[in-house]
Amino acid sequence: MQSKTMSRKPNYETLRQETGFRWFVGSTYLALLEITGIPIKEFNLHPKACIEAYRKGRPLIREL
């Protein structure tokens, strides 16, 4: 026996026209280490190195 309810599918053409263009890029702390040149051991053992990686690295990653 068939179900009397119909499943409705979204109209992707309409959705594509109404949705603006958006994008997102994520990064990890490893990218910060690479871009700042801070060794991972230094980052993990010294809080000041961790702070420096974020303070120097985040603006550099935003420029990418």
N, C-alpha and C positions, 0 to 999 in steps of 0.2 A: 504494500500500500504506500502510495506517495504522500509525502508531507504536504500539508496545505500552505505552509509558510514558504515564502520565496527568500532565497538569500540574495542580498543586494551587494553588488560589487561597486567599488568606487569608480567614478568616471575620471580616469587618469589624465585625459586630455584637459579637462577643466582644472584639475588640481595643478597640472604643470603650468597652465597659464596664470593661475592666481598666486602661485608661490613665487616669491622673489628668490634671487640667487643668494645662497649663503654657503659658507664653507668654514671648516675648523681644522686646525692642525695642533696636535698635542705633542708634547715632548716630555722626556723624563729627566731625572737628575743626571743621567749619564750624558745627555746632550750638553748640559751645563758644564760638566767636567771637560768634555771635549773642546768646547768653544772657549773655555777659560784657561785650559792647560793645567788645571789642578789635578794632581794624582788622586786616585780613588782612596788610597791609604790615608793621605793627608785629610781628605774630605771626611772620612769616617772617624778619624781619631781626634781631630781638632775642630771644635765648634766654630772657631773664627774662619777656618778654611771653608766650612759649609756656608756660613753667612756670606763670605766673599764670592763664592760660586754663584749664589742666587743674586746678589746685588750687581755683580758684573755681567753675569750670563743672561739674565732675563731680558735686559734691554737689547743685547746682541741677538738673541733669538727672535725677538719681535721684529728686528730689522730684516731678518731673512724673509 
